Amino acid sequence: MKKIAIAGLSHIHLPDFVRRIKLRSSVEVVALWDHDCNLAKKYALELNCKSVSKCDALWRDPEVDAIIVCSETNLHKDIVPFAATAGKHLFVEKPLGFAASDALEMAKVVEKSGVLFQTGYFMRGRSPHMALKEMVQSGVFGKITRVRHVNCHCGSLGGWFDTDYRWMTNPEIAGCGAFGDLGTHSLDILMWLFGMPESVTADIAVVTGRYGDKCDETGSALLRFPDGMVATMSGAWVDLICPITCEVSGTEGFAYIRNEELFVKSNKLENADGETPWKNLPDELPHAFDLFLDALEGKNVPLVSASEAAQRNVVMEALYRAAASHSWITL
């Protein structure tokens, strides 16, 4: 049985991760830490494990095989490199770093240590995205000229961050607002499909002001790739619905994802009429967190590397700089 510790209990996805851990008989949480003693007591009781007063006790514990990092983003740099150096496998909730510099430094330490690493880019495992990746690689769209990816919800409108997760609305702790929080998933898909953009620009804004005038609630970006393709992406907490999440347009084909279904029109594919859902899809992968637990058990599963996670920080930081300066940033 693999022994797990949890460093930080503040992230909005932690309750789901705890639920997933409880479904496994092959893993056990043996210790946890959070600077909020009440929060630590709550989860220690739920998981029947010990709560430690200092975070470094987690990676100094020889019993611990892996550490789940769900702390506030600005604390990652005080946890990740030390845990990696101690040989603890790591799941770090996205984004890896508060900024590009600390993300790159953490990635360097993690990869030098050789430990398993994973972060929460779960959209890669969705069947429509995997099918699109195969199609892009096989050239069924011809020369791709335009791509769009959107990841939005109604978090600000519904007050999702009013109480327990208020820190996520403070850029001095989270490193970003809505655009960075949700847009990083769209950015990951774009970079997973097409690599590193060469230049970017963005417009990021407060909408309702529910979380003050420093927490952005929506943003859109333009990313230019070396082959001339232009991608757009959006992330927001002020959208009532978000049914159409992805579009890919090329000289030989077009595809889009609507309500989690993929539609394809291509001169190079039979039965790709663009009107009926595409049925030839790869099997859905488990959630990113479950993939990490699978890897701990020794299974050969796809994980997001620390360097990939850090590069998303690099581009997202450039997007925020571009928005602030109303300019294009070259990467």
URRA-V27671 format. One record per pair of residues at least 12 apart in sequence whose C-alpha atoms are under 10 Angstrom apart, sorted by the first residue. I is the first residue (numbers start at 1). J is the second residue. Records with the same first field share a line. If there is no record, write none. Layout:
I=J + J
//
This chain:
1=24 + 25 + 26 + 27 + 28 + 65 + 296 + 297
2=25 + 26 + 27 + 28 + 29 + 30 + 63 + 64 + 65 + 66 + 293 + 296 + 297
3=26 + 27 + 28 + 29 + 30 + 31 + 62 + 63 + 64 + 65 + 66 + 67 + 296
4=21 + 27 + 28 + 29 + 30 + 31 + 32 + 58 + 63 + 64 + 65 + 66 + 67 + 68 + 88 + 89 + 90 + 293 + 296
5=28 + 29 + 30 + 31 + 32 + 33 + 49 + 50 + 51 + 57 + 58 + 59 + 61 + 63 + 64 + 65 + 66 + 67 + 68 + 69 + 88 + 90
6=18 + 29 + 30 + 31 + 32 + 33 + 34 + 40 + 43 + 51 + 55 + 58 + 66 + 67 + 68 + 69 + 70 + 71 + 90 + 91
7=31 + 32 + 33 + 34 + 35 + 52 + 54 + 55 + 56 + 58 + 59 + 67 + 68 + 69 + 70 + 71 + 72 + 75 + 76 + 79 + 80 + 83 + 92
8=32 + 33 + 34 + 35 + 36 + 39 + 40 + 55 + 68 + 69 + 70 + 71 + 72 + 73 + 75 + 76 + 79
9=32 + 33 + 34 + 35 + 36 + 39 + 40 + 42 + 43 + 68 + 69 + 70 + 71 + 72
10=34 + 35 + 36 + 39 + 40 + 69 + 70 + 71 + 72 + 73 + 164 + 165 + 166 + 167 + 168
11=69 + 70 + 71 + 72 + 73 + 93 + 94 + 164 + 165 + 167 + 168
12=70 + 71 + 93 + 160 + 161 + 164 + 165 + 166 + 168
13=70 + 93 + 120
14=68 + 69 + 70 + 71 + 93
15=43
16=289
17=68 + 70 + 289 + 290
18=43 + 46 + 47
20=287 + 289 + 290 + 293
21=47 + 289 + 290 + 293
22=47
24=290 + 293
26=293 + 294 + 296 + 297
27=65 + 293 + 296 + 297
28=47 + 48 + 49 + 64
29=44 + 47 + 48 + 49 + 50 + 64 + 66 + 67 + 68
30=44 + 47 + 48 + 49 + 50 + 51 + 58 + 63 + 64
31=43 + 44 + 47 + 48 + 49 + 50 + 51 + 52 + 57 + 58 + 61 + 63 + 64 + 67
32=44 + 47 + 49 + 50 + 51 + 52 + 53 + 54 + 55 + 57 + 58 + 67 + 68
33=50 + 51 + 52 + 53 + 54 + 55 + 56 + 57 + 58 + 69 + 71
34=51 + 52 + 53 + 54 + 55 + 70 + 71 + 72
35=52 + 53 + 54 + 55 + 71
36=53
37=51 + 52 + 53
40=52 + 53
55=78 + 79 + 83
56=78 + 79 + 82 + 83
58=79 + 83 + 86 + 88
59=79 + 80 + 82 + 83 + 84 + 85 + 86 + 87 + 88
60=82 + 83 + 86 + 87 + 88
61=86 + 88
62=86 + 87 + 88
64=87 + 88 + 89
65=87 + 88 + 89 + 90 + 296
66=83 + 84 + 87 + 88 + 89 + 90 + 91 + 115 + 116 + 117 + 292 + 293 + 296
67=79 + 80 + 83 + 84 + 88 + 89 + 90 + 91 + 92
68=80 + 88 + 89 + 90 + 91 + 92 + 93 + 118 + 119 + 289 + 292
69=83 + 90 + 91 + 92 + 93 + 94 + 96 + 119
70=91 + 92 + 93 + 94
71=92 + 93 + 174
72=93 + 98 + 165 + 167 + 168 + 173 + 174 + 175
73=92 + 93 + 94 + 95 + 96 + 97 + 98 + 99 + 167 + 168 + 171 + 172 + 173 + 174 + 175 + 176
74=96 + 97 + 98 + 99 + 102 + 171 + 172 + 173 + 174 + 175
75=97 + 98 + 173 + 174
76=92 + 93 + 94 + 95 + 96 + 97 + 98 + 102 + 103 + 106
77=96 + 97 + 98 + 102 + 103 + 105 + 106
78=106
79=92 + 106
80=92 + 96 + 97 + 103 + 106 + 107 + 109 + 110
81=105 + 106 + 107 + 108 + 109 + 110 + 113
82=106 + 109 + 110
83=109 + 110 + 113 + 115
84=106 + 107 + 109 + 110 + 111 + 112 + 113 + 114 + 115 + 116 + 117
85=109 + 110 + 111 + 112 + 113 + 114 + 115
86=113 + 115
87=110 + 113 + 114 + 115 + 116
88=110 + 113 + 114 + 115 + 116 + 117
89=110 + 113 + 114 + 115 + 116 + 117 + 118 + 292 + 295 + 296
90=110 + 115 + 116 + 117 + 118 + 119 + 292 + 296 + 306
91=116 + 117 + 118 + 119 + 120 + 288 + 289 + 292 + 293 + 304
92=117 + 118 + 119 + 120 + 289 + 306 + 309
93=118 + 119 + 120 + 121 + 289
94=118 + 119 + 120 + 121 + 180 + 181 + 184 + 185 + 309 + 310 + 312 + 313
95=119 + 120 + 121 + 174 + 175 + 176 + 180 + 181 + 184 + 185 + 309 + 310 + 312 + 313 + 316
96=118 + 119 + 120 + 306 + 307 + 308 + 309 + 310 + 311 + 312 + 313
97=174 + 175 + 309 + 310 + 312 + 313 + 314
98=171 + 172 + 173 + 174 + 175 + 176 + 313 + 317
99=174 + 175 + 176 + 310 + 312 + 313 + 314 + 316 + 317 + 318
100=310 + 311 + 312 + 313 + 314 + 315 + 316 + 317 + 318
101=310 + 313 + 314 + 317
102=310 + 313
103=306 + 307 + 309 + 310 + 311 + 312 + 313 + 314
104=306 + 307 + 308 + 309 + 310 + 311 + 313 + 314
105=307 + 310
106=306 + 307 + 310
107=305 + 306 + 307 + 308 + 309 + 310 + 311
108=306 + 307 + 310
109=306
110=305 + 306 + 307
111=305 + 306 + 307
116=292 + 295 + 296 + 303 + 304 + 305 + 306
117=292 + 295 + 303 + 304 + 305 + 306 + 307 + 309
118=288 + 289 + 291 + 292 + 293 + 295 + 302 + 303 + 304 + 305 + 306 + 309
119=288 + 289 + 291 + 292 + 303 + 304 + 305 + 306 + 308 + 309
120=185 + 287 + 288 + 289 + 292 + 303 + 304 + 309
121=184 + 185 + 186 + 188 + 189 + 287 + 288 + 289 + 303 + 304 + 309
122=185 + 188 + 189 + 285 + 286 + 287 + 288 + 289 + 290 + 291 + 303 + 304
123=185 + 186 + 188 + 189 + 285 + 287 + 288
124=185 + 186 + 188 + 189 + 192 + 193 + 284 + 285 + 287 + 288 + 302 + 303 + 304
125=282 + 283 + 284 + 285 + 286 + 287 + 288 + 291 + 302
126=260 + 281 + 282 + 283 + 284 + 285 + 286 + 287
127=260 + 261 + 262 + 280 + 281 + 282 + 283 + 284 + 285
128=246 + 256 + 257 + 258 + 260 + 261 + 262 + 263 + 278 + 279 + 280 + 281 + 282 + 283 + 284
129=189 + 192 + 193 + 246 + 257 + 260 + 262 + 281 + 282 + 284
130=189 + 193 + 281 + 282 + 283 + 284 + 285
131=262 + 278 + 279 + 280 + 281 + 282 + 283
132=193 + 246 + 247 + 248 + 255 + 256 + 257 + 262 + 264 + 281
133=189 + 192 + 193 + 194
134=193 + 281 + 282
135=255 + 264 + 269
136=193 + 194 + 248 + 250
137=193 + 194
139=250 + 252 + 253 + 268
140=250 + 251 + 252 + 253 + 254 + 264 + 265 + 266 + 267 + 268 + 269
141=248 + 249 + 250 + 251 + 252 + 253 + 254 + 255 + 264 + 265 + 266 + 267 + 268 + 269
142=249 + 250 + 251 + 252 + 253 + 254 + 266 + 267 + 268
143=227 + 228 + 229 + 249 + 250 + 251 + 252 + 253
144=227 + 228 + 229 + 230 + 248 + 249 + 250 + 251 + 252 + 253 + 254
145=225 + 227 + 228 + 229 + 230 + 231 + 248 + 249 + 250 + 251
146=224 + 228 + 229 + 230 + 231 + 232 + 247 + 248 + 249 + 250 + 251 + 254
147=190 + 222 + 223 + 229 + 230 + 231 + 232 + 233 + 246 + 247 + 248 + 249 + 250 + 254 + 255 + 256
148=186 + 190 + 221 + 222 + 223 + 230 + 231 + 232 + 233 + 234 + 244 + 245 + 246 + 247 + 248 + 249 + 256
149=183 + 185 + 186 + 187 + 188 + 189 + 190 + 220 + 231 + 232 + 233 + 234 + 235 + 244 + 245 + 246 + 247 + 248 + 256 + 257
150=182 + 183 + 185 + 186 + 187 + 220 + 232 + 233 + 234 + 235 + 236 + 242 + 243 + 244 + 245 + 246 + 247
151=179 + 181 + 182 + 183 + 184 + 185 + 186 + 187 + 233 + 234 + 235 + 236 + 237 + 239 + 242 + 243 + 244 + 245 + 246
152=178 + 179 + 181 + 182 + 183 + 186 + 217 + 218 + 219 + 234 + 235 + 236 + 237 + 238 + 239 + 240 + 241 + 242 + 243 + 245
153=178 + 182 + 235 + 236 + 237 + 238 + 239 + 240 + 241 + 242
154=217 + 236 + 237 + 238 + 239 + 240 + 241 + 242
155=178 + 217 + 236 + 237 + 238 + 239 + 240
156=169 + 178 + 207 + 208 + 209 + 210 + 211 + 217 + 218 + 236 + 237 + 238 + 239
157=207 + 208 + 210 + 217 + 237 + 238 + 239 + 240
158=237 + 238 + 240
159=210 + 211 + 237
160=237
161=210 + 211
162=210 + 211
166=211
168=181 + 211 + 215
169=181 + 210 + 211 + 212 + 214 + 215 + 216 + 217
170=211 + 212 + 214 + 215 + 216
171=214 + 215 + 216
172=214 + 215
174=215
175=215 + 317
176=214 + 215 + 216 + 217 + 316 + 317 + 320
177=204 + 205 + 206 + 211 + 214 + 215 + 216 + 217 + 218 + 219 + 235 + 236 + 237
178=204 + 205 + 206 + 215 + 216 + 217 + 218 + 219 + 234 + 235 + 236 + 237 + 238
179=203 + 204 + 205 + 215 + 216 + 217 + 218 + 219 + 220 + 221 + 233 + 234 + 235 + 236 + 237 + 316 + 319 + 320
180=204 + 216 + 217 + 218 + 219 + 234 + 235 + 236 + 313 + 316 + 317 + 319 + 320
181=217 + 235 + 236 + 237
182=217 + 218 + 219 + 234 + 235 + 236 + 237
183=218 + 219 + 220 + 221 + 233 + 234 + 235 + 236 + 316
184=233 + 234 + 235 + 309 + 312 + 313 + 315 + 316
185=233 + 234 + 235 + 312
186=232 + 233 + 234 + 235 + 245 + 246
187=221 + 223 + 231 + 232 + 233 + 234 + 235 + 312 + 313 + 315 + 316
188=304 + 308 + 309 + 311 + 312 + 313 + 315
189=246
190=223 + 231 + 232 + 233 + 246
191=225 + 308 + 311 + 312 + 315
192=304 + 308
194=225 + 226 + 227 + 229 + 231
195=225 + 226
196=223 + 224 + 225 + 226 + 311 + 312 + 315 + 331
197=222 + 223 + 224 + 225 + 226 + 227 + 228 + 229 + 230 + 231 + 315 + 330 + 331
198=223 + 224 + 225 + 226 + 227 + 228 + 315 + 329 + 330 + 331
199=222 + 223 + 224 + 225 + 226 + 230 + 315 + 318 + 319 + 322 + 328 + 329 + 330 + 331
200=221 + 222 + 223 + 224 + 225 + 230 + 231 + 232 + 315 + 316 + 318 + 319 + 320 + 321 + 322 + 323 + 327 + 328 + 329 + 330 + 331
201=220 + 221 + 222 + 223 + 224 + 232 + 318 + 319 + 320 + 321 + 322 + 323 + 324 + 325 + 326 + 327 + 328 + 329 + 330
202=219 + 220 + 221 + 222 + 223 + 232 + 233 + 234 + 316 + 318 + 319 + 320 + 321 + 322 + 323 + 324 + 325 + 326 + 327 + 328 + 329
203=218 + 219 + 220 + 221 + 222 + 234 + 319 + 320 + 322 + 323 + 324 + 325 + 326 + 327
204=216 + 217 + 218 + 219 + 220 + 221 + 234 + 235 + 236 + 319 + 320 + 322 + 323 + 324
205=217 + 218 + 219 + 220 + 236 + 323
206=218 + 219 + 236 + 238
207=236 + 237 + 238
208=237 + 238
216=236 + 237
217=235 + 236 + 237 + 238 + 239
218=234 + 235 + 236 + 237 + 238 + 239
219=233 + 234 + 235 + 236 + 237 + 319 + 320 + 323
220=232 + 233 + 234 + 235 + 236 + 319 + 323
221=233 + 234 + 235 + 316 + 319 + 320 + 322 + 323
222=234 + 319 + 328
223=315 + 319 + 328 + 329
224=328 + 330
229=249 + 250
231=247 + 248
232=246 + 247
233=245 + 246
242=258 + 259
243=257 + 258 + 259 + 260 + 261
244=256 + 257 + 258 + 259 + 260 + 261 + 262
245=257 + 258 + 259 + 260 + 261
246=258 + 260 + 262
247=262 + 263 + 264
248=264
249=265 + 266
250=266
251=266 + 267
252=265 + 266 + 267 + 268 + 269
253=265 + 266 + 267 + 268 + 269 + 272 + 274
254=266 + 267 + 272 + 273 + 274
255=272 + 274 + 278
256=274 + 277
257=277 + 278
258=277
260=277
261=276 + 277 + 278 + 279
262=274 + 275 + 276 + 277 + 278 + 279 + 280 + 281
263=275 + 276 + 277 + 278 + 279
264=276 + 277 + 278
265=278
285=301 + 302
286=301
288=302 + 303 + 304
289=303
291=303
292=304
314=331
315=329 + 330 + 331
318=330 + 331
//
